[in-house]
Amino acid sequence: MQIPLVDVKAQYAPLTGELEARFREILAGGQFIRGPHYHAFQEEAAAFLGVSKTIGVANGTDALVIVLDALEIGPGDEVICPAFTFYATAESIARRGATPVFAEIDPVTLNLDPEDVAAKITDRTRAIMPVHLFGRPAAMDELSVLGPPLIEDAAQAFGAPGVAKQGVVSTYSFFPTKNLFCLGDGGLVATSDEELADRVKMLAFHGSRDKVDFDLVGYNSRLDELQAGMLRIFLQQLNGWNRGRREAALRYAELGLGDLVELPQDEPGHIYHLFVCRSPERDRIRAALSEAKIGSATYYTTPLHLQPALRFLGYEAGSLPETERVAEVNFSVPLWPGMPVEAQERVVDVVRSAVSVGAPAA
Ligand SMILES: Cc1ncc(COP(=O)(O)O)c(C=O)c1O
């Protein structure tokens, strides 16, 4: 039995008829940019997230860059973010000419440690950028009292409880492995700040309202009509999919995976975009999984503060010990909504065999 790390095809298979009909409808309509589905999706996404406005953009990275631009964050400004996250988080800050300031993660939640964030605030800090990593909401209550505005990088946590509530703005990616995905690239900005929404909307459209007068130096970054059409169908499934992710995650615990490796700590808001475990034996476990044709992955093995492109920031190995420790031992095992129980049992069996092979004789 081959078991992929995520099975997006299994997720959308029951929707194929609906997706094909939507594609045919858009093809017949001939409006591929800023059509009716683009506008409708933005409204439906806003209602889903509980904000007044969302703006569809080309991808999650653009969403971050455009938000930073809209907030006029640039050279001389600092933005505090984790180093244990996808590169785009810090890249967006550096792309604006601002300085990413890396704070430590909490070794339990793997999200920003509010105490370390507080210690890193200076008079140049313009924002804090928490990431709701792997679908687990960051410590928003603690971060929101620190002062600087919160820009939520919610690329991995669309619709997770507690997300998009306390930040001035939140951003999303619809990359095909995300918990809300499209059939290519896509992204979204969500906010209840009308002025900010207006600026983001203009910036994403060459800094113009009407493509006649150009008030800002902007971007060409839009969510395609075809992707918006697909996303409207997927959004209707999202609560069920997020529930399905939690069910599969809790089942791994029931099946005893926690006796073999350290599981992600559960909390009700966690929607398990990925199921990321930890073990000092991760390489042996991953080799066994690979041998058994079971997908697995590691994350941010070179954390952002040690990435070549960001060397100019001057961080050295050892400067973020928790981050570096987690980078060395984390790995994910397959998880998707509706993942068959037998597939989960097989994953646990293979992990067990790898761990017991390595165990010292009694
Ligand atoms: C935490 C995080 N931020 C930003 C992004 C960037 O999104 P995109 O790939 O759509 O540009 C991703 C996903 O790839 C991500 O996981």
Ligand as a Chemical Component Dictionary entry (heavy atoms), coordinates in Angstrom:
data_LIG
# 
_chem_comp.id                   LIG 
_chem_comp.type                 NON-POLYMER 
_chem_comp.pdbx_formal_charge   0 
_chem_comp.three_letter_code    LIG 
# 
loop_
_chem_comp_atom.comp_id 
_chem_comp_atom.atom_id 
_chem_comp_atom.alt_atom_id 
_chem_comp_atom.type_symbol 
_chem_comp_atom.charge 
_chem_comp_atom.model_Cartn_x 
_chem_comp_atom.model_Cartn_y 
_chem_comp_atom.model_Cartn_z 
_chem_comp_atom.pdbx_ordinal 
LIG C1 C1 C 0 3.985 30.095 6.586  1  
LIG C2 C2 C 0 3.933 30.419 5.122  2  
LIG N1 N1 N 0 4.016 31.703 4.741  3  
LIG C3 C3 C 0 3.947 32.046 3.443  4  
LIG C4 C4 C 0 3.795 31.100 2.448  5  
LIG C5 C5 C 0 3.828 31.553 1.026  6  
LIG O1 O1 O 0 2.724 31.177 0.277  7  
LIG P1 P1 P 0 2.848 30.961 -1.301 8  
LIG O2 O2 O 0 3.591 29.702 -1.540 9  
LIG O3 O3 O 0 1.417 30.873 -1.758 10 
LIG O4 O4 O 0 3.530 32.150 -1.874 11 
LIG C6 C6 C 0 3.684 29.736 2.812  12 
LIG C7 C7 C 0 3.435 28.665 1.853  13 
LIG O5 O5 O 0 4.060 28.293 0.953  14 
LIG C8 C8 C 0 3.778 29.392 4.177  15 
LIG O6 O6 O 0 3.706 28.123 4.572  16 
# 
loop_
_chem_comp_bond.comp_id 
_chem_comp_bond.atom_id_1 
_chem_comp_bond.atom_id_2 
_chem_comp_bond.value_order 
_chem_comp_bond.pdbx_ordinal 
LIG C1 C2 SING 1  
LIG C2 N1 SING 2  
LIG C2 C8 DOUB 3  
LIG N1 C3 DOUB 4  
LIG C3 C4 SING 5  
LIG C4 C5 SING 6  
LIG C4 C6 DOUB 7  
LIG C5 O1 SING 8  
LIG O1 P1 SING 9  
LIG P1 O2 DOUB 10 
LIG P1 O3 SING 11 
LIG P1 O4 SING 12 
LIG C6 C7 SING 13 
LIG C6 C8 SING 14 
LIG C7 O5 DOUB 15 
LIG C8 O6 SING 16 
# 
